Amino acid sequence: MNKIARTLILIAGMAAAFATPPAAWSEDMPYLNVFTERLCTLRPPPVFAFRAEATGLTPPLKFHWDLGNEQVWEGQHVPEQAYDFGRYNVILSVTDATGRTRRASLTIDASAPGCGGI
């Protein structure tokens, strides 16, 4: 086999290795994300809605929210939250039936009422 052919086989093998994601990127790995939506209000205080996406965890799941406004909530669905003006860190912890816990967080900016150009 000549040198060029061996180089092409090596490059092809490397490309195949990179085409398959490593086990750390598996879609079966537990994944948690938290989202917020600022609701349209014409008067203070700013109001936010939250939702979570969790995959790869074993049901039943326990959701614990630290909403950053001195409120905590247990459960997947959180009531809409009003915030005084300022910045707040929202932290979600989810524990599954096997005891695995995943955390996700976000910072919200409650600087003014309304939404968009209002």
C-alpha positions as CSV (number, residue, x, y, z in Angstrom):
1,M,0.0,0.0,0.0
2,N,1.5,3.3,-0.9
3,K,1.9,6.3,1.4
4,I,-1.0,8.3,-0.1
5,A,-3.5,5.4,0.3
6,R,-2.5,4.9,4.0
7,T,-3.0,8.7,4.6
8,L,-6.5,8.6,3.0
9,I,-7.5,5.6,5.2
10,L,-6.2,7.4,8.3
11,I,-8.1,10.5,7.4
12,A,-11.3,8.6,6.6
13,G,-11.0,6.7,9.9
14,M,-10.6,10.0,11.8
15,A,-13.6,11.5,10.0
16,A,-15.7,8.4,11.0
17,A,-14.6,8.8,14.6
18,F,-15.7,12.4,14.7
19,A,-19.0,11.7,13.0
20,T,-20.2,9.6,16.0
21,P,-20.6,11.8,19.1
22,P,-18.8,10.5,22.2
23,A,-20.9,8.9,25.0
24,A,-20.9,12.1,26.9
25,W,-23.1,13.6,24.2
26,S,-25.7,10.9,24.3
27,E,-29.3,11.9,23.9
28,D,-30.0,9.6,26.8
29,M,-28.0,11.7,29.2
30,P,-30.1,13.7,31.7
31,Y,-30.9,17.2,30.5
32,L,-32.6,20.1,32.2
33,N,-33.4,23.6,30.9
34,V,-35.5,26.4,32.4
35,F,-37.2,29.1,30.4
36,T,-39.0,32.3,31.2
37,E,-41.4,34.6,29.4
38,R,-42.1,38.1,30.4
39,L,-45.8,38.7,30.4
40,C,-47.3,41.9,28.9
41,T,-48.4,44.1,31.7
42,L,-49.1,47.8,31.6
43,R,-48.4,48.5,35.2
44,P,-45.7,47.4,37.7
45,P,-44.7,44.9,38.9
46,P,-43.2,43.0,36.0
47,V,-44.7,39.5,35.8
48,F,-42.9,36.3,34.5
49,A,-44.0,32.8,33.6
50,F,-41.6,29.8,33.9
51,R,-41.4,26.4,32.3
52,A,-38.9,23.5,32.5
53,E,-37.8,20.8,30.1
54,A,-36.3,17.6,31.5
55,T,-35.2,14.6,29.5
56,G,-33.3,11.5,30.3
57,L,-34.4,11.4,34.0
58,T,-36.4,8.5,35.5
59,P,-40.0,9.5,36.5
60,P,-41.4,10.5,38.8
61,L,-39.6,13.8,38.9
62,K,-39.5,16.2,41.8
63,F,-39.2,19.9,40.8
64,H,-37.9,22.5,43.3
65,W,-37.8,26.1,42.3
66,D,-36.0,29.0,44.0
67,L,-37.6,31.9,42.3
68,G,-35.2,34.5,43.5
69,N,-38.0,36.7,44.9
70,E,-38.0,35.0,48.3
71,Q,-40.5,32.4,47.0
72,V,-40.0,28.7,46.5
73,W,-42.2,26.3,44.7
74,E,-42.5,22.5,44.5
75,G,-43.8,21.1,41.2
76,Q,-43.3,21.4,37.5
77,H,-45.8,24.2,36.9
78,V,-45.1,27.5,38.7
79,P,-47.7,30.2,39.1
80,E,-46.9,33.5,37.4
81,Q,-44.5,35.5,39.5
82,A,-44.4,39.3,40.1
83,Y,-41.0,40.9,40.8
84,D,-39.9,44.3,42.1
85,F,-37.6,46.1,39.8
86,G,-34.1,44.5,39.8
87,R,-32.3,41.4,38.7
88,Y,-33.1,37.9,40.1
89,N,-31.5,34.5,39.9
90,V,-34.0,31.6,39.4
91,I,-32.7,28.2,40.2
92,L,-34.5,24.9,39.3
93,S,-33.5,21.5,40.8
94,V,-35.0,18.3,39.5
95,T,-34.5,15.0,41.3
96,D,-35.6,11.7,39.6
97,A,-36.7,8.4,41.0
98,T,-33.0,7.1,41.1
99,G,-31.9,10.1,43.2
100,R,-30.1,11.9,40.3
101,T,-30.4,15.7,40.6
102,R,-29.9,18.2,37.8
103,R,-29.9,22.0,38.2
104,A,-30.5,24.8,35.8
105,S,-30.7,28.6,36.4
106,L,-31.3,31.8,34.7
107,T,-31.2,35.5,35.5
108,I,-34.2,37.7,34.9
109,D,-34.2,41.5,34.6
110,A,-37.3,43.0,36.0
111,S,-36.3,46.6,35.0
112,A,-39.7,47.9,33.8
113,P,-43.3,46.9,33.3
114,G,-44.8,46.0,29.9
115,C,-43.3,44.1,27.0
116,G,-41.6,45.0,23.8
117,G,-42.1,48.7,23.0
118,I,-44.8,49.2,25.6
